[in-house]
Amino acid sequence: MTTAAKRHFDPARLFHPASICLSGSLTRLGAKVLAHLRAGGFAGPIGTAEHDPVVNADLALVADDAPDIPAALAAHAARGARGAIVLSYMQGPGLREMALAAGIRTLGPHSFGMVLPGLGLNASPLPFVPGKGRVALVGQSSAIARTVIDWAVPNKVGFSHLIGIGGNDATIGFGLVLDHLGRDPGTAAIMVEIDRLRDPRAFFSAARMAARLRPVVAIAPGLRLKDPSGGAYAGMEAALARAGVLLTASVSEFLAAAETLTRVKPARGETLAIVTNSVSLGRLAADEALRAGLKLATLSPESAQILSLAADRVPPATGPIFAGKKSPTAMADIAALLSSAPEIGGILVIHAPSGEDDGAAIAALTACAKTVKIPLLIAAMGEATGLGHRHTLSQARLACFDSPEAAIAGFRHLLENRRNRAQARELPAAAVLQVQPNSASVMGRIEAARAERRDQLVQDEALAIIGAYHIPTLESRHVNTPGEAAAAAATLGFPAVLKLAHPDMPTHLLAGSVVLNLPDPDAVLAAARAILNQLQSLKADISKAGFVVQAQAPHGTMLRIRVSDDPMLGPVISFGEGGGDPETISHLSTGLPPLNLTLAHAMIHRAPIARQLVAHRGQAAADEEAIAATLVRVSQLIIDTPEIQALDIDPLFASPLGAVAASARIWLRPAGATRPALVIPPYPSELIRHYTARGQNFLLRPIRPEDADAHAEMIARFSSEDMRYRFFSPMKQLPIEQIVRLADVDYSREMAMIAVHEATGDTVGVARLVCNDTDGTSAEFAVAIDPGAKTFGLGTALMNSVIEWGRAQGVKEISGQILADNAPMLAFIKRLGFSLARMPEEPDIMEATLAL
């Protein structure tokens, strides 16, 4: 047997293997997988550990019985394999530790394996595979994988990858798989089925990167079962939206969204035009579109005049366009004309069976689809003939549906995907406030509550904390007696509001504990005594009772801002209508910190209460800017104060004059408890600094996704020798996917510091440090400087920045590979303190290492 060579783990080898070795081939599972491997047409070597093991296999498969898995992993690693998929079922955690002990990376356990139709590889127990294509499926449920395949075959949807994550207790998880698929040129869209996430931040980082380049649609079974209130689903939806991913609620929607996003061009705008050969079906479709919150397109006079040439009559400015009966190609002709109208965002064609001309109508739609540059969705109605029409359209890779409702849902998916990908481009900094909060006041009140062994701050205390972040609040007075309440009201002004303050009696659970519109001190006195009498009748301890007195809030719309912890996602912010049942959250929109004003406005518009904030029925519009600023400041408070576990501002009164909080409650974490990590890491603006050399000024800062174009321009200025030194290949340019990936990083596990020339705005240098995704204690570096900026010491400044960042992240060792003939780079890296050694298996490459 040939001796196994020591190799680094390379995801590309695992997900595009040239050789395979299976262990456990004598088990029932292993025998099935081996038969599928041999029947699939895979061209590379396929061996088994029991009979003909393959040395240095790119893909190791483990189908052994659970007790034999540790030994199987060790044997694969000893033969040189660096990546394995564990198909076997095993109870409880432990695979991660087994893999680390063996020195091999793993997917699983209980993975459904991997299917690569383009390679003829079926490394799974799945009995049949779809055709070759550009869709990837990543998931944990073999049943859903089978369902997706069963749907894909008749719908002519082909796949680049089907990858089973399994129990997600391994050293390869969703993050690394999505990282690979996001860079894979053979993958155009990704379907993700999520059961549980071991590393949510890595998942959302990788999903965000992938979604910048291609559509990503997800399904997450069991969220409502886990949380019937809908909070878990809303939180996951918000987190995925921030990553640019579309979450679907059912298997049918999952499949339909995938088909729409892979077969339909991106939406040009928000408006939908409806074209049909049936007036009634067109009207029903228009009703459904409006019910779904979509906007029907309004034709310009010029567009209407042009369309009248193809239709029986001049079409209405708004509403369905009836194609008439004169020509079977009329619907296709109208769709082609509409695609040039700038006021049209997408087109829905509804075809009802009409007789012998149906074939010509469907053929015309198939032909015109090639020229339409905006979304074209076709609802081919009926079953007896409609089924055949849909098959024809599907064969032509068009997005076809069996009902207008399904097609309208498809257009809604396109719009949601468009908005989500826009959200993913927003990277709020850790501190986005334009005002300086009074952090000392916040911590003082929290420490005082801790000293009194209280975990709640209510009314005036909670209002004081949010007020420290310059959120307008109603001025409050906390008093102990009815007489003090009357005096406080006289000071604050009338009409007044009186609220019970009692540690054992939350005001929202006691009817009559909040009294509004009190006109004078006598009314305040009477209301306070009535509250005490009610407490006494309930046998509550009135010695603990106090009161909060406020001036009456200005007239406005009652809103609510709520913050709660999701065990997987960390802090979640909700916004919507206030003044109702505090346990009801279904009417709230959801977002995740950090928020900026753009994201805050999007949250407001997603909430059902949004329609009441605009001008209506003679009432002026509420100040949306003030509401958005309040959301951003709440987000900042939560980021800055991990001691806060939950917060509820209700009501927040919004009017044309602004927004003011009238009541709030805050819950503290138990002393010593740790806040879940933010799954959306803020932009690390604290790392920005200025650098001057030889009279030139540069800004050194972390890279942002919008730097991709400037990054590409810098690389375009590299000489062929620079490209060979940096990328180990004399390439002329990088693929756009790689450029986008280089500019879009997860700041919790990767840092890329760039140098920007302050006079020109050009990117002229970059240093990068990428932590490994096993334990984060080792990292790889890369550095590149614009040829025209190599005399300013930028390489040293940038490398020192990423080294310091790595040290702060707990990195113990930094390494990188350098071509042996790159003498300037070798000298530079030695000056930084790195040691150099030639790599035994690749003598033309030196490995540089620095211990921190």
N, C-alpha and C positions, 0 to 999 in steps of 0.2 A: 504494500500500500504506500502511495506517495505521502510524504510528510506534509501535514497541513501547514500552510503559511499563515502567519499572524496578519490579520487584516482589520482595518477600521470598519465600523458599521457604516454602510452606505445605503440610505433608504431607496435610492434608485435601483440598486441590485435586488432588493427585496421585492419591490413592486413591479419590476420588469426583469424577472430572473432569467438566467441562461441555463441554470442547472438546479436540480431539486433532489433532496434526500428526505425520505419518509421513514420515521420510526413508528413502531406499533402496527406494522403492516399485517401482523397475524391476528389482531383484534378484529371484531366485526366492523367497527368504524374504519379502521385502517384498511381492511380489504376493500371496502366500498370506495374509499378515497383513491386507493391505488388503481382500481379498475377505471375510475373516471379520469385519472391522470393519463393512463395509457390510451384511453379511447378519444381523448380530446384533440390529438394532433400536435401536441407540444413537440418542438423539434430538438430541444436540448436533452442532456442526460437526465434520466429519472432513475434513482436508486433507492434501495431500502437499507435501513440500518441492519436488518437481520441477514441479508444475503449479499447485496452488492452496494455498499455505502459509497456515496459520492464525496470526495474530499473537496473542501472549499466551496461547498454548495451555496449558491446565492440565497436559496430559500430552503429552510428546514421545516418539515411538517411533523407535528407530534400528535399521534393518535393512540398513544400508550394508555393503559389503565392508570388511574390516578396515582397509585403508590409508585409507579415506575417513571413518573414524569421527571423528578430531579435527576435521575441517572441518565435519562434520555437527553435532557438538555445539556448535561455535562459532556456526553458523548458527541453530540452535534458540535458543541463549541470546540472540543478537542480536535475534531476533523476540520476545523477552520470556518465553520458556519458562523455568521454574526447576527443573523436575523431568523426568527422562528415564529410560526403560527401554531398555537396550541389548540387543537380541535377537541381534545378530550374534555370531559366534564369532571370538575373537581369541586368539592364543597369548601366554602369559606375562602378567606384570603390566603395568600402564601405564594402565589406564582411569582410575584414581583421579587420576593426574597430569593426564590429558587433561581430566577434568571440572573440576578445580580451575583449570586454565589457562583453560577456557572460561567459568567462572563459572556452572556448572549442576550440580545434584545428580543422581546416577545410581544406578540398579540395574543389575547385570550384571557382566561381559559374559555372553553366552550364557544370558540369562534366558529362561524359557519364557513370559514376558510376564505379563499380568494379565487375569483374567476376573472380571467383576462381573455376575452374573446379574440382579441387581435393576435394573441400568441397561441391560441388553441389550448389554453391552460384552464383546466377545471380542477383546482386543488381544493375540493370541497365535497361534502356529501350530497350537494344539490344534484338532482337527476338530469337536468337539462339546462342549457345556457342560452342566453339571447345572442343575437348577432353582434358583429363588430360595430361600434359607434363611438360617440363622443360624450356619453353621459356616464357618470360614476355614481355608484351607490355605496355609502358607508353606513353600517348599522350594526345593531346588536341582536336583532331578532331574525332567526332563520325563516320563520313563518312570513314575516313581512318581505324578506328577500325573495322567497318563492312567489309571493303575490305580485311583487314588482316584475319579476321575470315573466310570469303568466300574462301580465298586462302588456309587457313590452313586445312579446313575439308577434301577436296579431296586429299591433299598432305600429310595427316596423320601427321601434325605438331600439337603437343599438347602444352597447355599453363599452366603455374603455376599461372600467374596473368594477368589480363587486367585491367589497372587502368587509369581512366580519370582524368587528372590534371584540366581540365576546363579552366576558364579564368585566372587562376594563380594569383588571387587577394586574396589569403587566407594565413593562417599561416602554412599550409603544402604545400610545392612546390616540384619541381623536386628533389631538394637536399635531402630532407628527404626520399622521395620514393626510390630514387636510393641508398641511404645509406642502407635502409632496404633490397632491392633486392640484393645488393652487398654482404650481409651477409647471405641471405636466402639459405640454403642448397638444397632446392627444385628447385632453378632457375639456369639453366646452360648457358643461353644467354638472352640478353636484347635488345629489339627493342624500340627505342625512337623517337617519333614524336614531333618536337619542333616548336611551333608557336612564342611564345615570352617568355623571361625569366625575372622574377621579380628580381632574385638575381643570376646574371651570375656566380659570384665567387663560391657560394655554389653549383650551378649546376655542374660546371666543376670540383670542388673538389670531389663531390660525384661520378661523372661519371668516374673520374680517378681511384678512389678506386675500383669501380665496375669492370672496364676494366682490372684491374690487375689480377682478378680472373676468368673472363669469357668474351666471346666476347660481344661487345656492338656495335650495328649498328644504325645509326640515319638518319632521313630525316628532312629537315627544309624548308617547303613550303614558297615560296614568296621571297626568298633572291635576286634572279635576278630581280624580279619585283620591289623590293625596290631599287635596285642599278644595273641598266643595264650594268654598266661597269664590273661587276663581282667581284668587290672589297669586297662586303659584303659576297658573297659566299666563296671567297678565305679566308677571315678572319675567318669565321665560320669553314671552313675545317681545317685551321691551328690550331685553338683553340681546336677543337675536337681531332685532331691528337695528340696534346700535352697531352690530357687526355686519349689517347689510344683508341679512338672511331673512327669508320669508318663512314664517311658521304657519303650518296648516293644521286644521283641527280634526281631520278624518283621513282614512286611507284613500277614499275617493278624491278628496280635495288634494291630497299629497300627489297622487298620480296626475290629476288634471293640471295642477300648477306646474309640475315638472314638464308636462307636454307643452303647455302654453309658453313657458319661459324658454324652452329649447327650440320651439318652432316658430315663434312670433318675434318680429323685430321689436326693439325697445320702444316704449310709448314716447311719442313726440310731445304730447301734451295731455291735459286732463280730460278733454272733451271726446265724446263718442258719437259717431254718425251711424245711423241705422238704415240699411238698405234692404228691401224685401219685395217679394212678389205677392205678399198677402197683407192687406191693410190691417186686418184684425191682429195677426201675429206681430206686426210692427208696433201696434199700439200696446199690446201686452208687454212687449220687450221694453218699450219706452217707460211704461209703468214700473217694471222691475228695475230698470236702470236708476230711475229716480228714487225708488225705495231703497236701493243699495247705496244711495248717496253720490251717484255719479252725475256728471254734467253732460247734458245733451248738447251737441254742437249746434251753434247758430251760424248759418251760412251767410256769407257776405253777399251783397246784391250781384257781384260779379260771378261768384261761384254758382249762385242759383240760376243765373242766366245761361251759363255754360252747361249746367246739368240738364236744363230743359231740353237740350238737343238730344239727350239720350233717353229721357223719360217721356211719358205721355203728356205731362203737364209741368208747369213751373213748380218745383218742389217748395214746401213750406220752409220758412227761415229756420224754424226749430221743429224737431220731431222726425218721425220716420219718413223715409223717401220711398215712395211706391214706384217700382220700376215699370209697372204696366205689363201689358200682355203682347205688345207688338213684336218683341224680339226676345228669343231665349237668352241672348247675350247681354240684355240690357243691364242686369245687375252687375255683371263683370265690367261693363263699360262705365257705369256710374262709379263703381269702386275705384277704377283706374283714374277717373277724373278727380274724385275726392282726394286721392292721395297727394295731389299737388296743391290742395287748398291749405294755406298755413293755419287756418282756424280749426283744422281737424286733427285730433290727437290719435284716434284709432277708428277702425271701421268694423261694424258688425253686419254681416250679410246673413239674412234669414231666408232659406229656401224651403217652401212648402211644395210637396209633390203636386204636379199640375198636369202630368200626362206625357205624351210622346216627346215633348221638347225638353224633358228633364235632363237627359244625357248631354244635350248640347249646352244647357245652362251650367252643369257641373264641369264640363270640359272647358268652358270659357272662364269659369272661376279659377280652375287649375292653371290655365295659361296666364291670366292677368296677375296672379299672385307673384309671378317672377318679376314684375315691374313695379309692384306696390312697395313703397319705401317706408310705410308706417304699419303698425299692427293691423293685420287682417284676420278676423275670426269668423268662422262660418258655422252656422247652425243649420244642419241638413236634417229636416224634420221627417218623422215617420219611421216605420220599421220594415214594412214589406218592400218598399223601394228605397227608403232613407238609409237603411243599413248598408245597402250596396253603394249608395252615394258617399257615405262616410268612409267606406273602405277605399274607394277611389281617391278621395281627398287625402286620406291617411297615407296611401301609397305614394302620393306626391309630397309627403312630409308637410302637409298643411295642418293648422290647428282647427280641427272640426269637432263639433259638439252635437249632442242629440236634442238639445233644447236651447232656446234663447237664454234661459236662466243660467245654464252652465257656461255659455259663452260670455255672459256678462260677468260672472264670477271670474272667468279667465282674464277679462280686461281689468277687473279690480286687482287681481294678482299682479298684473303688469305695473299698475300704478303703485301698489304697495312696495313692490320690488324697487321701483324707481325712487320712492321716498326713502326706503331703508338704505339704499346705497348712498343716497345723499347724506343721511344721518351718519353713516360710517365714516364719512370724510371729516366730520366734526371731531376735533380733538381739544376739548377744553383744558386749559392749564389747571394745575392744582389750586391756584388762587386766581379767580376771575373777577373778583369784586373790584369796583372802582372806589370803594370806601374802606376805611380801616376799621375792622370790628373791635369791640372792646373785649378781647379774649380774657383779660384778667377778671372782668366782672362775671363772665360765664363760668369760669373755673371756680371763682369764689362761691357762687351759688351752688354749684355741684358739690363742692367740698363741704359746704354747710349742711346740705341734705345728707351727705354720707355720714357726717358727724352725728346727725340725729337719727341715723339708721333708717332713712327714708329713701325709697327708690322711685318716688313720684314727685314731680313738681307741677303744680296746677295753678291756673288763673294768673295772679300777679307775678308769681315767681317765674312761670314759664314764659309769660309775656315779656318779662324783663330780659330773659335769655335771648329770645328772638329779636327783641329790640336792640340788643347789643350788636346785632348784625344789620342794624339800620332798616329793619322791617318796621314800617309804621304800625303802632299799636295804640289802642285806646288807653288814655291815661287811667291808671287804676289806683285805688287805695284799699289796703287790707285793714279791716277794723274788727273789733271784738264784740261790740254791743250795738243794739239798735240805735242808741243815741249817737254813738260815734259814726254810724252809717249815715244818719241824717246830716250830721255836721260835714262829713266828707263830701256828700252830694252837693251841699250848698257851696263848697269850695270848687268842685269840678264843674258845676253848672247843670241846668235842667234842659230837657227831660233827662232823667237819670235811669241807670240800670242797677239792680241789686241782685247779687248772686251768693248763694250759700257757699261757704268754704268749710268743709268738714272732712277730716282724713278718712273717715269710715263710710262716707256717703257721697259717692260721685254725683255731681249735679245732673248728669244726663240720665241717671236712674231714678231721680226723685222729681215727680211732677210738682210744679210750682216753686222749684228751688231757684229759678231765674225769673225775675219780674222786670218787665220793660215799661218804658214811657211813664215813669214816675214824675209827676209835675212839680212837686215841692217837698220840703223836708218832712211835713206831716205824712205824706204818702209813703216816703221811704221808711219812716218810723213804723207805720202800720204794717207795711210789707215785711219788714224784718221780724216783727213780733209774730206775724202769721206763720212765717217759716219756722220760728222756734216752737210755736204751738204744734205745728205739724210733726216736727221732730219728736216732741214730747209724746205725742199720740202714738208714734211708732216705737216708743221706748228706746230712742237713740240717746246717746250721751250728749246732752246739750252743752256741757262744760267745754267740749272740744269744738263747738261751733264758732265760726267767725263769718265775716261777710267780705265780699269784694264789691266795691262801688265804682261805677264807671259812668261817664257821660254817654248819652244815647249815641249809637253809631249813626253816621249819615246814611240816608236811604241808598240802597244799592243791592246788587245781586249777591246772595250768600254763597260763598265758595268754601272749599275745604282743601287743605294740603296735609297729606298723611305720609309718614315715613315709617316703614317697618323692616324687619330683617327677614330675608329669605335664607334658609340654611345653606343653599348652594350658591346664590347670587349675591349675598350680602345685602347692604341697604337698598331699598326700593322706594321710590317716591311716587305718590299717587296724587292726582288732582281732579277735582270735579265739583259737583253741586254740594253745598253745605247745608247744615241745619236739619239733616234727616237722622236716620238711625245710624249711629257710629259703627255698628257692626256690618253695615251693608256697604260693599265696595264695588259692586258690579257696574256702577255708573261712573266710575273713576277711570281716567286714563293713567298710564303708568310710564315711568322713565327711571333711568338709573343715574346716579351721580358718577362723574361730575357733569353738571349741566352748564351750558352757556345760553345766551339769549336766543340763539337760533333753535336749539333743542327745546328750550322752555316754550317758545311760541308754538312749536310743533305739538308739544304736549297739550297746550291749551286747545288747539284746533282739533285734536283727536277726541276731546272730551265731549259728551253729549250736551253739556251746559254751554258749549261755545256759541250756539245759535242765540242764546239769551244775552250774550255779551256784546253783540253787534247792535247797531241802532235798529229799533223795531217798535211799531205801535206808538210812535211819537216819543219814545224814550231814547235818549242819547246813548251812544256806545260807551261801554266801560273802558277805562284806560288799560288797554292790553299790555302796554309797555310796563306799567306798574305791576301788573300781575306776573309778567315774565320775570321782572327783576326780583320779585318776592320768591319765586321758585328757585332762581339762581342763588339767592342768599340762603335759602333753606339748604340747598345742596352744599354750599360752602360750609355752613354750620355743621352739617353731618360729616363732611370730610375732615374738618378741623377738630371735631369733638367725638372721638370714638367711644367716649363714656355714654353717649346717648344711644339707647337701643331702639326707641320709638318716639315719635312726635306726632301730635295731631293739632293742627290749627283749624278750628271750626267754631264759629264762622269767621271767614275773612270776607269783609264787605268790599265789593268792587263797584266803583262808580266812575263817572267821567272825571272826577277829581283825584282818582288814585285808588289805592287798596290799603285797607287798614284791618289789622287782626283784632278781633274782639275777645277771643278766648283761645286758650292753648293748654295742652297737657304734654308733659315730657316724662318718659320712663327711662331710668338709668339701668345700665348693665350691672349685674352683680360685681362687687369689688373684685378686681383681678381678672375678670372675664375679658376675652379678646374678641374684637369685632371681626366678622368675616371679611376677607380681603375684597376690595373693590374689583369686580371682574373687568371693568373698563378702566385701565390705569390712566391717570391724568397725564397730560403733556408735562414733562419735567422741566418747566421753565426756570427752575432754580439753578439749572446747569448752564444757563446762558451766560457768556462773558465776552468782553471785548479784548482784542489782542492787537497790538501795534508792533510792527517791525519795519525798519528802514523807511519810516515815513508813511507806511501804508496801514490802513485800518481794516480789521477783519472782525466779523462776528462769529464766534464759535458757539454752536448751539446743536441740540439734538435734531435729527432730521425729522421732517414731517411728510405725509403722503403727497402733499402738493409740491414737494421739491423734486418730484420724479422728472419733470421736463428739464429742469436745470441740471439735474444729475446726469441725464442722458447727454446734454450739451457738453458737460465736462468730459465725459467718457469719449465723446466724438472728437475731442481735441487731443486725445492720447495718440501717440505714435504706435506703429505696429509692435515695436519693441516693448513699449509701456503695456500694451494689451497682453502680450505674451507673459511679461513678468507678473501682471496682476491676476490674469485668468488662466495662465498655463496653456494658452492657445493663441495663435496669431489671428484671432478673429477681428473683423473690421468693426462690428457693432454688437451690442447685446440685444436679445429679444426683448420686446416691450414687457412681457411677463416678468422677466428677470429684473428689469429696471424698476417696475412697480414694486416688486418684492423687496428690492434694496432700499426703497424709500419708505416702506410701510413696516414698521417694526413694533414689537411688543416690548415696551420699556421695562417690563419686569424681568425679562430674560434675555434681552438684547439691547445694545446701545450702538447707535451710529451717530458720531459727532461730525458735523460738517463745518467747513470754514467758508464763510460768505464774504466776498470783497464788498465792503460797505459803499464804495463809490459806484461800482458797476452792478451790484446785486448778483454777480456770478458766483456759483459754487465752484470753489477752487481746491477743495481737499476733503477727504473723508477718512475717518478711522472707525473701525467697527469691532465690537466684541460680542460674541454670541455664546451664551452659556449652554452647556449640554443639557438635555432635557431629562436626564436621569436624576441627578441630585444638585445640579447647579454649581458644584465646587470647582469645575474646570470649564475653561472657555477657550474659544479660538478667536484670533485677531486677524484683521486685514487692514491695510492702509494704502491709500493712493492719493497722489498730489498732482494737480494740474501741471503740465510741463512748464507753463509760464509762471508758476508760483513756487518753484522748488528752492528758492533762495531766501525764504522768509522764516524758516524754522517752523512751518506749519505742521510738518509731520510729527515733530517732537511734541508740540503743544497739543495736537489732537490725540496722540497716543497716550500722553500723560493724563488727559481727560478721561479716556475710556478705561485706563488702568485704575484710576481712582474710583471710577464708578464700579468697576468689577470688585475692587476691595470692599466697597461699601455693601455690595450684594453678597458678600461671603465667598467670593471666588478665591480659591487657594492656588491655582496654577493656570497660567495663560500659555497657549501654544499656537503655533502657526507654521505653515509650510512655505518655503521660499525656494525658487529655482537656484540650483547650485552656481549658475553663472551670473546671477544677479548680484554682482559685487557691491554696488552702492547700497542696496537694501540690506545685505548681510552686515556691512559696516555700520549702517544706521541702527540696526536692531541690537548689535553688540554694544553700541554706546548707551542704549537704554537699559543694559544689564541682562539681556537675554543670553542664554547659553545655546550653542549650536551643535547639532549632531546630524550626520548623514543617515538617511533612512535606509535600512538594509535592503528592503525589497524594491526601493526606487532610488538608485544611487544618484540620479540627477536632481534629487530634491533634498534640501536640508530642513530639519525641524528645529524651530526656535522655541525655547521654553523659558518661562520666567515664573519663579515661585514668589507668591505674595505673602 
